[in-house]
Amino acid sequence: MQFITNNTIERRKYWIEKIAQLSRSSKEDIEYAYQDICQTLSNEYYSFGLESLLDHIRLCGTIPETYIHDSSEEKLYSKYTDILLHSIFNVMGFQSTVLSQRSDAADVECTTIDLNYSFVADAKAFRMSRTAKNQKDFKIEAVANWKRGKPYAIVVCPIYHLPSRNSQIYQQATTRSVVIFTYSHLAMICRYLFIVGPRKVQELFLNIFDAVDRKIPSSKDAIIYWKTINHIINNTINKDNQTIWRDEQNATIEAIETSRQEALALLNTDRTNIERMTHEQAIIALLNSHNIIGRIHKTNTITDNNILSLI
């Protein structure tokens, strides 16, 4: 069975271009861009159901290499992953809201009335070509501080970027009641949702939050952490469908390979273009990539602002 289909790849291409186009909006129109993403995701879900959710979940953790580092399109892509998370939790029956502007708060807040618990959520995405795995990238401590009275928090990450042996992030998570999660696990639970309904999914998340809060010992050990999380999810899902876990293992392998090929296509094109440059073109490109002209101009405009004259 193939999980990353041609439709999946076409949907991915459509969204990469859509986010790039929306990112060109002025700052005054950025709220419109957020609303556009929300509405389009909603329309896709009502048209294609679970298929559209899984297509997004399985590939969204990888930032497209076509986006320039720290560009407006990269920032909007990050917001897209948060809006996607918000949409998924709504489908799961949580009352979810997504914050569009504040930088000192979690991007997604969720509440469930029936089971009387709440949490904040944050989605992470990284480039396939990223070499360093810095604990600060995951913002576990920051997310813990953003709970603002809520008992739990969850950070959803691409599985390929997470440390698999020892890392400070696991100690931070178990100390501060922050669940570290992957899009692969989220895809499993989405599939489980369509078998058992929202109530059991909300119970499953509560068990996961409770395990990180009270049962997993505080340590840097990734194996202990993931064995506990996997045991809770696998045992719960297997009661109703024994194929989901195996399917999503295979889907994860396909998704990583798809993201790899997507990244390599652009990186190889860039390498070819650089190799074809003349000496003069290479110098100009290097100057532009480091913004040398702009930095020289900025340096030349620096003054003392006459602050010492204000007496």
Secondary structure as GFF3:
##gff-version 3
##sequence-region A 1 311
A	DSSP	alpha_helix	6	23	.	.	.	ID=ss1
A	DSSP	three_ten_helix	27	29	.	.	.	ID=ss2
A	DSSP	alpha_helix	30	48	.	.	.	ID=ss3
A	DSSP	alpha_helix	50	59	.	.	.	ID=ss4
A	DSSP	beta_strand	62	63	.	.	.	ID=ss5
A	DSSP	alpha_helix	72	91	.	.	.	ID=ss6
A	DSSP	beta_strand	95	98	.	.	.	ID=ss7
A	DSSP	beta_strand	108	112	.	.	.	ID=ss8
A	DSSP	beta_strand	117	123	.	.	.	ID=ss9
A	DSSP	beta_strand	126	127	.	.	.	ID=ss10
A	DSSP	three_ten_helix	135	138	.	.	.	ID=ss11
A	DSSP	alpha_helix	140	145	.	.	.	ID=ss12
A	DSSP	beta_strand	152	157	.	.	.	ID=ss13
A	DSSP	three_ten_helix	159	161	.	.	.	ID=ss14
A	DSSP	alpha_helix	168	176	.	.	.	ID=ss15
A	DSSP	beta_strand	178	182	.	.	.	ID=ss16
A	DSSP	alpha_helix	183	196	.	.	.	ID=ss17
A	DSSP	alpha_helix	198	210	.	.	.	ID=ss18
A	DSSP	pi_helix	211	215	.	.	.	ID=ss19
A	DSSP	alpha_helix	222	238	.	.	.	ID=ss20
A	DSSP	alpha_helix	244	275	.	.	.	ID=ss21
A	DSSP	alpha_helix	279	289	.	.	.	ID=ss22
A	DSSP	alpha_helix	292	300	.	.	.	ID=ss23
A	DSSP	three_ten_helix	307	309	.	.	.	ID=ss24
###
